[in-house]
């Protein structure tokens, strides 16, 4: 978790620095929130702005200590594949950013997988 936070601090610095819980005094008792990584985050991106959308979804997921399975559009996969190559060259561990491409059935597989604990979707209402 700390490795990812240090790497993304420059990208989404505010998010990483407020990555803590809150304590609420309730007079005689207390309540608190705990912010912890979810594990695997699934993300589904559109055909337009494929690189920008991938970065929007990747940075917060990594900053919070998660990994990302990203389904890029089957029409525009190359920029996302190039991003993954750059991340590998930069030293990102294998499996931190996984790309899958395909039609709606691939997105459905991500959203229905029991190991995916959060979904981020950008697309049209009929698609989603």
C-alpha positions as CSV (number, residue, x, y, z in Angstrom):
1,X,0.0,0.0,0.0
2,X,2.7,2.5,0.9
3,X,4.6,1.9,-2.3
4,X,1.6,2.9,-4.4
5,X,0.9,5.9,-2.2
6,X,4.4,7.2,-2.6
7,X,4.3,6.7,-6.4
8,X,1.0,8.5,-6.9
9,X,1.4,11.3,-4.4
10,X,2.4,13.8,-7.0
11,X,-0.6,12.9,-9.2
12,X,-3.3,12.9,-6.6
13,X,-1.5,14.3,-3.6
14,X,-4.5,15.5,-1.7
15,X,-6.2,12.2,-1.8
16,X,-3.2,10.3,-0.4
17,X,-2.7,12.8,2.4
18,X,-6.3,12.6,3.6
19,X,-6.2,8.8,3.5
20,X,-7.2,8.3,7.1
21,X,-10.3,7.8,9.2
22,X,-12.1,10.1,11.5
23,X,-13.0,9.9,15.2
24,X,-16.3,11.1,16.6
25,X,-16.7,11.7,20.3
26,X,-20.3,10.7,21.2
27,X,-20.1,11.5,25.0
28,X,-19.2,8.3,26.8
29,X,-18.7,6.4,23.6
30,X,-17.2,7.0,20.2
31,X,-17.5,6.1,16.6
32,X,-14.8,6.1,13.9
33,X,-14.4,5.6,10.2
34,X,-11.6,3.4,8.8
35,X,-10.4,3.9,5.3
36,X,-8.8,0.7,3.9
37,X,-7.9,-0.6,0.5
38,X,-10.7,-2.6,-1.1
39,X,-8.4,-4.8,-3.1
40,X,-9.4,-5.2,-6.7
41,X,-11.2,-2.3,-8.4
42,X,-12.9,-2.9,-11.8
43,X,-13.2,0.0,-14.2
44,X,-14.9,0.3,-17.6
45,X,-13.9,3.0,-19.9
46,X,-15.5,4.5,-23.0
47,X,-14.2,4.7,-26.6
48,X,-13.7,8.5,-26.5
49,X,-10.8,9.8,-24.4
50,X,-9.5,6.3,-23.7
51,X,-6.1,7.4,-22.2
52,X,-7.5,10.2,-20.1
53,X,-10.3,8.0,-18.7
54,X,-7.8,5.2,-17.9
55,X,-5.7,7.6,-15.9
56,X,-8.7,9.1,-14.1
57,X,-9.5,5.6,-12.9
58,X,-6.0,4.3,-12.3
59,X,-4.6,7.1,-10.1
60,X,-7.2,7.1,-7.3
61,X,-7.3,3.3,-7.2
62,X,-3.6,3.1,-6.8
63,X,-3.4,6.0,-4.4
64,X,-5.8,4.1,-2.1
65,X,-3.8,0.9,-2.2
66,X,-5.9,-1.0,-4.7
67,X,-5.2,-2.8,-8.0
68,X,-7.2,-2.1,-11.1
69,X,-8.7,-4.3,-13.8
70,X,-9.5,-1.9,-16.6
71,X,-11.8,-2.7,-19.5
72,X,-11.0,-0.4,-22.4
73,X,-13.2,0.0,-25.4
74,X,-12.8,-2.7,-28.0
75,X,-12.6,0.2,-30.5
76,X,-9.7,2.1,-28.9
77,X,-7.4,-0.2,-26.9
78,X,-4.0,1.0,-28.2
79,X,-3.5,4.0,-26.0
80,X,-4.4,2.0,-22.9
81,X,-2.0,-0.7,-23.9
82,X,0.7,1.9,-24.4
83,X,0.0,3.3,-20.8
84,X,0.4,-0.2,-19.4
85,X,3.8,-0.5,-21.2
86,X,4.9,2.8,-19.8
87,X,3.9,1.7,-16.3
88,X,5.8,-1.6,-16.7
89,X,8.9,0.3,-17.9
90,X,8.5,2.6,-14.9
91,X,8.7,-0.4,-12.5
92,X,5.1,-1.0,-11.6
93,X,4.7,-4.5,-10.3
94,X,3.0,-7.1,-12.5
95,X,-0.8,-7.3,-11.8
96,X,-1.3,-3.8,-10.5
97,X,-2.9,-2.6,-13.7
98,X,-4.6,-5.2,-15.8
99,X,-6.2,-4.4,-19.1
100,X,-8.9,-6.4,-20.8
101,X,-10.7,-5.4,-24.0
102,X,-13.9,-6.7,-25.6
103,X,-17.5,-6.2,-25.9
104,X,-20.1,-5.8,-23.2
105,X,-19.8,-9.4,-22.0
106,X,-16.3,-8.6,-20.8
107,X,-17.6,-5.6,-18.7
108,X,-20.3,-7.9,-17.4
109,X,-17.7,-10.4,-16.3
110,X,-15.8,-7.7,-14.4
111,X,-18.9,-6.4,-12.7
112,X,-20.2,-9.8,-11.7
113,X,-16.8,-11.2,-10.5
114,X,-16.8,-11.9,-6.7
115,X,-13.2,-10.8,-6.4
116,X,-13.9,-7.2,-7.7
117,X,-14.9,-5.1,-4.8
118,X,-15.7,-1.7,-6.5
119,X,-16.7,-0.7,-10.0
120,X,-16.0,2.6,-11.8
121,X,-18.0,3.1,-15.0
122,X,-17.8,5.8,-17.6
123,X,-20.2,5.4,-20.5
124,X,-23.7,5.9,-21.8
125,X,-26.9,5.1,-19.9
126,X,-27.9,2.3,-22.4
127,X,-24.5,0.7,-22.1
128,X,-24.4,0.8,-18.3
